[in-house]
Amino acid sequence: MTDSYLAHHLELLKYLQQVLVALAQEDMIPEEHNEFLERYADMITEFSQSQEALYLGQEMISQVFQRYPQIAHQVPRDLLWFFGGECLHYMPDEEIALFQQLEERRFEALELGEDFDWNKEVQLTFMPTKQTAH
């Protein structure tokens, strides 16, 4: 994996952490949320140091959906694809197919030694197409 690819997903993890912290500040969640926040922060630290935290990330993202369905719409879709496994259960098949195409283009670019801006490509892939009015 390229550094920019990992950095992109690390930024998304930090964004989701901000959402979780904001949820805690609203006092609408149980006390054990603070423990979850600590585990989430530890996962980010571990992830930034080693990709061996991928399984832990998958578990944490899945727990976000299970514990806090009210913020499920704020979980970046990239994270679901990135961690895969159980996280893919929260994605429709059409979305999985689009991410698979992106991944294939990324690997092709890497094999050719070309740059691949994951964030830009995600935006282009998921950007709504303009429909012409008749």
C-alpha positions as CSV (number, residue, x, y, z in Angstrom):
1,M,0.0,0.0,0.0
2,T,1.2,3.5,-0.8
3,D,1.8,6.0,1.9
4,S,-0.8,8.4,0.4
5,Y,-3.4,5.6,0.4
6,L,-2.7,4.9,4.0
7,A,-2.6,8.6,4.9
8,H,-6.0,9.1,3.3
9,H,-7.6,6.4,5.4
10,L,-5.8,7.5,8.5
11,E,-7.4,11.0,8.0
12,L,-10.8,9.3,7.5
13,L,-10.3,7.4,10.8
14,K,-9.5,10.7,12.5
15,Y,-12.6,12.3,11.0
16,L,-14.8,9.5,12.4
17,Q,-13.1,9.9,15.7
18,Q,-14.2,13.6,15.8
19,V,-17.8,12.4,15.0
20,L,-17.6,10.0,17.9
21,V,-16.2,12.6,20.3
22,A,-19.0,15.0,19.3
23,L,-21.5,12.3,20.0
24,A,-20.0,11.9,23.5
25,Q,-20.3,15.6,24.1
26,E,-24.0,15.5,23.3
27,D,-24.4,13.2,26.3
28,M,-26.8,11.0,24.4
29,I,-24.8,7.8,24.9
30,P,-23.9,5.4,27.7
31,E,-20.9,5.8,29.9
32,E,-19.0,3.0,28.2
33,H,-18.7,5.2,25.2
34,N,-15.6,6.8,26.8
35,E,-14.0,3.3,26.9
36,F,-14.9,2.8,23.2
37,L,-13.3,6.2,22.4
38,E,-10.1,5.2,24.1
39,R,-10.0,1.9,22.2
40,Y,-10.7,3.8,19.0
41,A,-7.8,6.2,19.7
42,D,-5.5,3.3,20.5
43,M,-6.5,1.7,17.2
44,I,-5.6,4.9,15.3
45,T,-2.2,5.0,17.0
46,E,-1.6,1.4,16.2
47,F,-2.8,1.8,12.6
48,S,-0.5,4.7,12.0
49,Q,2.5,2.6,13.2
50,S,1.6,-0.7,11.6
51,Q,-0.8,-2.2,9.1
52,E,-1.2,-5.1,11.4
53,A,-4.1,-3.1,13.0
54,L,-6.3,-3.8,10.0
55,Y,-8.3,-6.5,11.8
56,L,-8.7,-4.3,14.8
57,G,-9.9,-1.5,12.5
58,Q,-12.4,-3.8,10.9
59,E,-13.7,-4.7,14.3
60,M,-13.9,-1.0,15.5
61,I,-15.7,0.2,12.4
62,S,-18.2,-2.7,12.7
63,Q,-18.8,-1.7,16.3
64,V,-19.6,1.9,15.3
65,F,-22.5,0.6,13.2
66,Q,-23.7,-1.7,15.9
67,R,-23.3,0.7,18.8
68,Y,-24.2,4.0,17.1
69,P,-26.6,3.5,14.2
70,Q,-27.5,7.2,14.4
71,I,-24.2,8.1,12.9
72,A,-23.9,5.3,10.4
73,H,-24.4,7.8,7.5
74,Q,-21.3,9.7,8.7
75,V,-19.0,6.7,8.4
76,P,-16.8,7.3,5.3
77,R,-17.6,4.6,2.8
78,D,-13.9,4.3,2.0
79,L,-13.3,2.9,5.5
80,L,-15.8,0.1,4.9
81,W,-14.0,-0.9,1.7
82,F,-10.5,-0.4,3.2
83,F,-11.1,-2.7,6.2
84,G,-13.3,-5.1,4.2
85,G,-14.5,-8.3,5.9
86,E,-17.5,-7.7,8.1
87,C,-17.5,-4.0,7.1
88,L,-18.6,-5.0,3.6
89,H,-22.0,-6.1,5.1
90,Y,-22.8,-2.4,5.4
91,M,-22.3,-1.7,1.7
92,P,-24.7,-2.5,-1.2
93,D,-23.4,-4.7,-3.9
94,E,-23.3,-1.8,-6.4
95,E,-21.0,0.2,-4.2
96,I,-18.8,-2.8,-3.6
97,A,-18.5,-3.2,-7.4
98,L,-17.4,0.4,-7.8
99,F,-14.8,0.2,-5.1
100,Q,-13.5,-3.1,-6.7
101,Q,-13.1,-1.2,-10.0
102,L,-11.2,1.6,-8.2
103,E,-9.0,-1.0,-6.5
104,E,-8.2,-2.6,-9.8
105,R,-7.3,0.7,-11.3
106,R,-5.1,1.5,-8.3
107,F,-3.2,-1.8,-8.6
108,E,-2.8,-1.3,-12.3
109,A,-1.3,2.2,-11.7
110,L,1.0,0.8,-9.1
111,E,2.3,-1.9,-11.4
112,L,3.0,0.7,-14.1
113,G,4.7,3.0,-11.5
114,E,2.1,5.7,-12.0
115,D,0.6,7.9,-9.3
116,F,-2.9,7.1,-8.2
117,D,-4.8,9.7,-6.1
118,W,-7.3,7.5,-4.3
119,N,-9.3,10.5,-2.9
120,K,-9.6,12.1,-6.4
121,E,-10.6,8.8,-8.0
122,V,-13.2,8.1,-5.4
123,Q,-14.7,11.5,-6.0
124,L,-14.8,11.0,-9.7
125,T,-16.2,7.5,-9.5
126,F,-19.0,8.4,-7.1
127,M,-19.8,11.9,-8.5
128,P,-23.3,12.0,-9.8
129,T,-23.5,12.1,-13.6
130,K,-25.1,15.1,-15.2
131,Q,-28.3,14.3,-17.0
132,T,-29.2,16.4,-20.0
133,A,-32.6,17.9,-20.0
134,H,-34.7,17.5,-23.1
